[in-house]
């Protein structure tokens, strides 16, 4: 961009605003990092907003939950069991929702040519 008067003025005003807010921002950062105290984080303000849980407790819980899941099942995803892996058709002859119309058309063309043995000509401009 060009150095217009407007952009110069905006840059100047932003710099002044940064100078004005710098001490407040530094104090907030120090308080957040608790550098102005003895080095430990002050969690009293955070406990009003959110529940503070130690990391060790969370990792132990996830380890226990993973062990329970392994015991319960074989860890496979719940999928549509009645879908053909080769053609991707379900029991009603429908393709999955994520498949585009173009892909479905190609799959159908492949399936039809295998059944009949005849290649269907595509519609297009005849030269």
C-alpha angles and dihedrals in degrees: 000000000000123000098252124174091249095054091046090052092048091050091049093050092047090052091051091048090052090052091050095048098038097092093048092047092049091051091050092049092049091048091048092049090038092226092140089064130052095294101272120114116252103228098177093093093045094050090064090057103034142006110262114214125177116248093236091060093051094050091049091051093050091048091052092047092050091050091051092051092051091052094048100049144358092263097249122145120252104252137163101279095195097062120110111237092208101048098020089224120139125218090278094052094254126138120228118277093245093058116099123230091248092055091047091052091052092049091050092049091052091048094049094048091052091051100044101023090223123114112227113225116239119238112248145121114314112218 
